[in-house]
Amino acid sequence: MEQSDHIAVIYFDGLTRDYTVDMEQADLDAEIEQSGAHFVKVKKTEEGILFDVPSKQFGPFEILYQKSFGAKYEFVSADAAVELPEEVRSLLPADEKTYAVGVTVNAIQPAKTTVTVKDGEWIFKGYDADSKKSEENLKFIGTWEFKAGTAVNPSVKSDQTDSQITDKAEDIDQIVKTGDESNIAWWGTVLTMSVLSMILIVFLKRRKHYNS
């Protein structure tokens, strides 16, 4: 046994060391079934296992154990020529649990499946398997793929979004339109005043002629 194994101790209450004397197998099985079997709390140490014998009782104990293993994780780049950045490597899952042999272990997904870096984006494409049976050297291998990003135009500030640029263009267009409309209204007013002035002059001349 190893410290990482699943270990259990069962105490058979009511049985004694000589319960098997001159007893047929069928009778022995019946005695075991009638006994008050229960688990005893076990403490695993580097030297072995420790457990307490029930007070003022003695009987047979059965020690059960099953091999168990931990699951490890590894990230790789889809393109061997492109190295994984630290931003991706830091997402590698860590599983502190141990699993008995044959138990199904589901892969732990990374906290993020897309990571943006200065020259593009890393996308998590998945593990070599979604789940595996527990065994020695159990490992899940996850693949990340790099997508190069589009270069940024240095004439445009990085904090300007496309919508902000569009809004500014619309504001400028509105100012031009407003200026044109104002000019048209002004010239219309001038023309109207000129016509009215000419009518008034003609009217005054005719009035003066009749009075004379």
Buried (B, 14 or more C-beta within 10 A) or exposed (E): EEEEBBBBBEBBEEBEEEBEEEEEEEEEEEBBEEBEBEEBEBEBEEEEBEBEEEEEEEBBEEEEBEBBBBBBBEBEBEEEEBEBBEEBEEBBBEBEEBBEBEBEBEBBBBEEBEBEEEEBEBBBEBBEEEEBEBEEEBEBBBBBEBEEEEEEEEEEEEEEEEEEEEEEEEEEEEEEEEEEEEEEEEEEEEEEEEEEEEEEEEEEEEEEEEEE
